[in-house]
Structure formats: C-alpha cells, structure tokens
Amino acid sequence: MIWRFWPNLFVDVSARDYEIGRQPRTAGKFLQHYRERVLFGTDMGREKFIYQGWWRLLETGDEYIPGRIWWRYYGLDLAPDVLQSLYQGNARRLLNWQ
C-alpha cells in the first residue's frame, strides 16, 4: 500500500539481521511481498563469516542460530526468486545494469 504512493522507495536489510531473525514468519512474508523493493546490504565488513551468517539466516530454515548479539535467530528459508531479487536483481534494475 505505501509503495503505491512512493514508487521510488526501496529498503535494505543491512544491520537488521537481529530483527529479521527473531520474527522469521513475518519477515519472510514481508520480503516475499515486497521482493521488488528490498536490497541486500551490510555494513559489517567483508569477512567471509559475515556473509555466511546472512546466507544461513536468509536461505535456511535453521532454528536457534547464534546471532551477533545475545538473541538467537531463526532462518527464513526464502524462495529462490526472492533471494535472487534480494541479492542482485533489484540492484541491477535500480542501477540500470544489464
């Protein structure tokens, strides 16, 4: 609904792993519904373990995942089309990359 009024509004998931991982069903539905408006982003560095944590959170249905802070996370088990949009499709479209 809000997207109808602001067609240029996009969001990213950077620094939201602890919120997404604590509400996997709601976050999964949100990411599925708005998959054309959400970008993957992180400001936590380029170390391999950072990305492995994100991949586990977004791509698996794992439960009780150790998180960055004291909360435990639950995997979202997102569909391949949502992951493709999140990881690269939306950025390519926004930046007009072929």
Backbone as ProteinMPNN parsed JSONL, in Angstrom:
{"seq_chain_A": "MIWRFWPNLFVDVSARDYEIGRQPRTAGKFLQHYRERVLFGTDMGREKFIYQGWWRLLETGDEYIPGRIWWRYYGLDLAPDVLQSLYQGNARRLLNWQ", "coords_chain_A": {"N_chain_A": [[0.816, -1.185, 0.0], [1.809, 1.346, 0.907], [3.819, 1.581, -0.945], [2.629, 2.293, -3.296], [2.261, 5.019, -3.16], [4.821, 6.018, -3.002], [6.774, 5.416, -5.367], [9.525, 5.256, -5.734], [10.661, 4.273, -3.454], [12.831, 2.253, -1.694], [14.221, -0.338, 0.357], [16.836, -1.63, 2.487], [18.415, -4.513, 3.957], [20.498, -4.192, 5.701], [22.183, -4.4, 8.778], [19.953, -5.384, 10.11], [19.647, -7.979, 10.773], [19.257, -9.098, 13.332], [16.655, -8.338, 13.905], [15.134, -9.374, 11.791], [15.706, -12.095, 12.061], [14.482, -12.759, 14.461], [11.814, -12.69, 14.003], [10.828, -14.61, 11.978], [8.655, -15.586, 10.361], [6.963, -13.377, 9.866], [8.857, -11.574, 8.786], [9.686, -13.061, 6.565], [7.298, -13.157, 5.054], [7.007, -10.415, 4.538], [9.348, -9.891, 3.006], [8.844, -11.561, 0.855], [6.476, -10.451, -0.19], [7.265, -7.789, -0.811], [9.408, -8.142, -2.544], [10.454, -6.908, -4.804], [11.378, -4.512, -3.921], [13.32, -4.586, -1.975], [16.673, -4.632, -0.921], [19.755, -6.412, -0.589], [22.145, -5.657, 1.826], [25.035, -4.809, 3.703], [26.85, -3.5, 6.443], [28.854, -4.519, 7.862], [31.412, -5.285, 7.252], [33.746, -7.221, 5.19], [34.361, -9.817, 5.687], [34.341, -13.365, 5.385], [32.743, -14.873, 7.187], [30.709, -13.13, 7.914], [29.017, -12.982, 5.673], [28.345, -15.67, 5.478], [26.777, -15.963, 7.758], [24.57, -14.31, 7.076], [23.675, -15.687, 4.779], [22.905, -18.119, 5.918], [20.84, -17.248, 7.579], [18.96, -16.14, 5.729], [18.588, -18.137, 3.767], [18.147, -20.689, 4.852], [16.139, -22.919, 6.894], [16.942, -23.093, 9.468], [16.937, -23.322, 13.034], [17.276, -21.474, 16.077], [19.758, -20.071, 15.766], [22.988, -18.904, 16.47], [23.43, -15.478, 17.046], [24.597, -12.11, 16.206], [24.314, -10.542, 18.445], [22.949, -11.108, 21.727], [20.512, -12.429, 21.17], [18.884, -15.287, 19.731], [18.555, -16.487, 16.397], [16.197, -17.299, 13.766], [15.972, -19.096, 10.828], [14.859, -17.884, 7.61], [14.273, -19.231, 5.262], [13.881, -18.466, 2.51], [12.345, -18.266, -0.733], [13.825, -19.173, -3.919], [13.382, -17.184, -5.975], [12.891, -14.879, -4.502], [15.313, -14.597, -3.127], [17.045, -14.176, -5.303], [16.147, -11.684, -6.259], [16.655, -10.118, -3.993], [19.464, -10.407, -3.552], [20.698, -9.664, -6.047], [19.044, -8.934, -8.298], [17.307, -6.664, -7.868], [19.16, -4.606, -7.352], [20.571, -4.553, -9.777], [18.528, -3.718, -11.493], [17.854, -1.205, -10.375], [20.251, 0.192, -10.708], [20.421, 0.158, -13.36], [21.843, -1.83, -14.748], [22.818, -4.197, -17.122]], "CA_chain_A": [[0.0, 0.0, 0.0], [2.672, 2.525, 0.981], [4.65, 1.629, -2.149], [1.849, 2.934, -4.343], [2.429, 6.46, -3.03], [6.239, 6.335, -3.163], [7.292, 4.389, -6.273], [10.987, 5.209, -5.688], [11.088, 3.86, -2.121], [13.451, 0.942, -1.547], [14.847, -0.546, 1.663], [17.828, -2.694, 2.503], [18.365, -5.294, 5.198], [21.732, -4.037, 6.457], [22.101, -4.24, 10.237], [18.628, -5.788, 10.59], [19.617, -9.426, 10.938], [18.706, -9.453, 14.63], [15.205, -8.153, 13.889], [14.591, -10.337, 10.833], [15.873, -13.441, 12.599], [13.607, -13.015, 15.606], [10.441, -12.753, 13.511], [11.041, -15.184, 10.646], [7.444, -15.722, 9.538], [6.561, -12.035, 9.434], [9.901, -11.045, 7.904], [9.616, -13.819, 5.314], [6.131, -12.678, 4.299], [7.327, -9.063, 4.082], [10.329, -9.981, 1.93], [8.169, -12.184, -0.289], [5.522, -9.492, -0.75], [7.954, -6.611, -1.336], [10.683, -8.625, -3.078], [10.96, -5.992, -5.833], [11.735, -3.25, -3.275], [14.267, -4.814, -0.888], [18.037, -4.915, -1.358], [20.688, -6.924, 0.404], [23.244, -4.757, 2.129], [25.634, -4.984, 5.022], [27.909, -2.553, 6.788], [29.614, -5.228, 8.886], [32.708, -5.709, 6.748], [33.774, -8.133, 4.057], [34.833, -11.132, 6.1], [33.512, -14.469, 4.905], [31.772, -15.312, 8.191], [29.562, -12.208, 7.894], [28.122, -13.424, 4.603], [27.853, -17.0, 5.825], [25.681, -15.742, 8.693], [23.422, -13.814, 6.321], [23.168, -16.765, 3.928], [22.203, -19.08, 6.776], [19.604, -16.607, 8.026], [18.013, -15.936, 4.643], [18.406, -19.277, 2.874], [17.831, -21.954, 5.518], [15.085, -22.938, 7.906], [17.581, -23.438, 10.738], [16.386, -22.702, 14.241], [18.155, -21.172, 17.207], [21.062, -19.731, 15.196], [23.691, -17.869, 17.251], [23.443, -14.206, 16.336], [25.627, -11.115, 16.54], [24.096, -10.129, 19.824], [22.533, -12.216, 22.587], [19.336, -13.137, 20.674], [19.032, -16.372, 18.768], [17.82, -16.23, 15.163], [15.508, -18.401, 13.096], [16.12, -18.917, 9.394], [13.66, -17.505, 6.871], [14.033, -20.214, 4.199], [13.257, -17.72, 1.418], [12.268, -18.908, -2.048], [14.899, -18.753, -4.831], [13.096, -15.933, -6.683], [13.056, -13.783, -3.541], [16.75, -14.459, -2.909], [17.648, -13.592, -6.497], [15.807, -10.262, -6.234], [17.323, -9.507, -2.843], [20.91, -10.407, -3.717], [21.233, -8.968, -7.211], [18.08, -8.46, -9.282], [16.838, -5.306, -7.603], [20.282, -3.677, -7.521], [20.821, -4.428, -11.219], [17.449, -2.926, -12.073], [17.985, 0.168, -9.892], [21.456, 0.802, -11.283], [20.285, 0.015, -14.807], [22.895, -2.724, -15.248], [22.27, -5.277, -17.945]], "C_chain_A": [[0.866, 1.258, 0.0], [3.491, 2.706, -0.298], [3.935, 2.326, -3.298], [2.074, 4.444, -4.335], [3.871, 6.908, -3.249], [6.892, 5.282, -4.051], [8.813, 4.269, -6.269], [11.517, 4.742, -4.335], [11.602, 2.427, -2.143], [14.044, 0.865, -0.158], [15.946, -1.596, 1.504], [17.799, -3.358, 3.874], [19.603, -5.104, 6.064], [21.447, -3.721, 7.929], [20.713, -4.562, 10.789], [18.527, -7.287, 10.785], [18.975, -9.83, 12.264], [17.201, -9.219, 14.716], [14.532, -9.162, 12.963], [14.605, -11.742, 11.424], [15.018, -13.763, 13.805], [12.14, -13.112, 15.208], [10.435, -13.355, 12.113], [9.79, -15.288, 9.79], [7.001, -14.364, 9.003], [7.579, -11.436, 8.47], [9.884, -11.758, 6.555], [8.455, -13.372, 4.446], [6.387, -11.283, 3.73], [8.277, -9.116, 2.889], [9.741, -10.624, 0.681], [7.266, -11.156, -0.984], [6.215, -8.315, -1.44], [9.301, -6.964, -1.971], [11.263, -7.728, -4.166], [11.451, -4.668, -5.243], [12.807, -3.377, -2.201], [15.617, -5.226, -1.464], [18.827, -5.551, -0.222], [21.785, -5.899, 0.595], [23.783, -5.089, 3.501], [26.706, -3.926, 5.22], [28.829, -3.181, 7.832], [30.955, -5.746, 8.377], [32.596, -6.71, 5.621], [34.278, -9.525, 4.421], [33.827, -12.203, 5.701], [32.424, -14.863, 5.908], [30.549, -14.4, 8.258], [28.541, -12.681, 6.865], [27.558, -14.814, 4.886], [26.686, -16.898, 6.815], [24.416, -15.255, 8.005], [22.817, -14.913, 5.467], [22.387, -17.772, 4.759], [20.858, -18.513, 7.221], [18.561, -16.55, 6.911], [17.662, -17.211, 3.878], [18.01, -20.584, 3.545], [16.65, -21.795, 6.461], [15.643, -23.303, 9.274], [16.939, -22.681, 11.893], [17.477, -22.491, 15.275], [19.598, -20.941, 16.758], [21.742, -18.703, 16.099], [23.79, -16.592, 16.43], [24.576, -13.305, 16.773], [25.524, -10.656, 17.98], [23.447, -11.289, 20.558], [21.304, -12.973, 22.111], [19.718, -14.274, 19.75], [18.125, -16.072, 17.579], [17.151, -17.501, 14.662], [15.55, -18.117, 11.597], [14.8, -18.665, 8.69], [13.307, -18.481, 5.754], [13.311, -19.567, 3.009], [13.329, -18.49, 0.105], [13.385, -18.376, -2.96], [14.621, -17.442, -5.562], [13.246, -14.729, -5.768], [14.545, -13.535, -3.298], [17.433, -13.796, -4.104], [17.37, -12.094, -6.552], [16.599, -9.527, -5.161], [18.819, -9.359, -3.074], [21.393, -9.604, -4.917], [20.205, -8.351, -8.143], [17.643, -7.022, -9.087], [17.951, -4.275, -7.787], [20.581, -3.474, -9.003], [19.77, -3.535, -11.878], [17.569, -1.452, -11.664], [19.153, 0.903, -10.535], [21.474, 0.723, -12.803], [21.443, -0.765, -15.426], [22.245, -3.851, -16.012], [22.85, -6.603, -17.547]], "O_chain_A": [[0.667, 2.144, -0.832], [3.816, 3.827, -0.688], [4.582, 2.889, -4.18], [2.076, 5.076, -5.391], [4.114, 8.051, -3.637], [7.504, 4.345, -3.539], [9.344, 3.272, -6.757], [12.723, 4.813, -4.098], [10.897, 1.507, -2.557], [14.341, 1.895, 0.447], [15.981, -2.344, 0.527], [17.229, -2.825, 4.826], [19.749, -5.794, 7.073], [20.594, -2.897, 8.261], [20.343, -4.051, 11.846], [17.426, -7.815, 10.947], [18.226, -10.806, 12.312], [16.534, -9.852, 15.535], [13.495, -9.734, 13.3], [13.632, -12.485, 11.302], [14.845, -14.935, 14.14], [11.314, -13.569, 15.997], [10.071, -12.675, 11.154], [9.872, -15.09, 8.577], [6.699, -14.227, 7.818], [7.204, -10.856, 7.451], [10.051, -11.121, 5.515], [8.607, -13.222, 3.233], [6.033, -10.997, 2.586], [8.038, -8.46, 1.875], [10.111, -10.26, -0.436], [7.293, -11.016, -2.207], [5.804, -7.894, -2.521], [10.231, -6.159, -1.934], [12.465, -7.789, -4.424], [11.895, -3.792, -5.985], [13.171, -2.381, -1.575], [15.697, -6.055, -2.371], [18.595, -5.265, 0.953], [22.294, -5.338, -0.375], [23.059, -5.595, 4.358], [27.378, -3.515, 4.274], [29.498, -2.477, 8.589], [31.571, -6.583, 9.036], [31.5, -7.015, 5.15], [34.588, -10.322, 3.535], [32.619, -11.968, 5.684], [31.297, -15.155, 5.508], [29.463, -14.852, 8.623], [27.348, -12.769, 7.155], [26.404, -15.093, 4.558], [25.721, -17.658, 6.721], [23.319, -15.725, 8.307], [21.596, -15.068, 5.422], [21.322, -18.228, 4.345], [19.854, -19.226, 7.235], [17.398, -16.882, 7.137], [16.54, -17.343, 3.389], [17.573, -21.509, 2.86], [16.225, -20.683, 6.777], [14.906, -23.768, 10.143], [16.465, -21.555, 11.739], [18.461, -23.229, 15.335], [20.533, -21.535, 17.296], [21.112, -17.709, 16.46], [24.185, -16.619, 15.264], [25.408, -13.68, 17.599], [26.532, -10.412, 18.644], [23.411, -12.391, 20.011], [21.056, -14.075, 22.599], [20.746, -14.227, 19.074], [17.059, -15.476, 17.735], [17.486, -18.612, 15.07], [15.202, -17.022, 11.157], [13.754, -19.162, 9.108], [12.149, -18.548, 5.342], [12.273, -20.052, 2.56], [14.257, -19.263, -0.131], [13.837, -17.245, -2.784], [15.546, -16.653, -5.755], [13.683, -13.667, -6.211], [14.985, -12.386, -3.267], [18.306, -12.947, -3.927], [18.27, -11.313, -6.862], [17.142, -8.448, -5.4], [19.382, -8.294, -2.817], [22.411, -8.919, -4.815], [20.486, -7.31, -8.736], [17.612, -6.246, -10.042], [17.711, -3.191, -8.319], [20.818, -2.347, -9.439], [20.096, -2.698, -12.719], [17.408, -0.559, -12.495], [19.054, 2.086, -10.863], [22.423, 1.166, -13.449], [21.954, -0.407, -16.487], [21.227, -4.396, -15.584], [22.504, -7.629, -18.132]]}, "name": "protein", "num_of_chains": 1, "seq": "MIWRFWPNLFVDVSARDYEIGRQPRTAGKFLQHYRERVLFGTDMGREKFIYQGWWRLLETGDEYIPGRIWWRYYGLDLAPDVLQSLYQGNARRLLNWQ"}
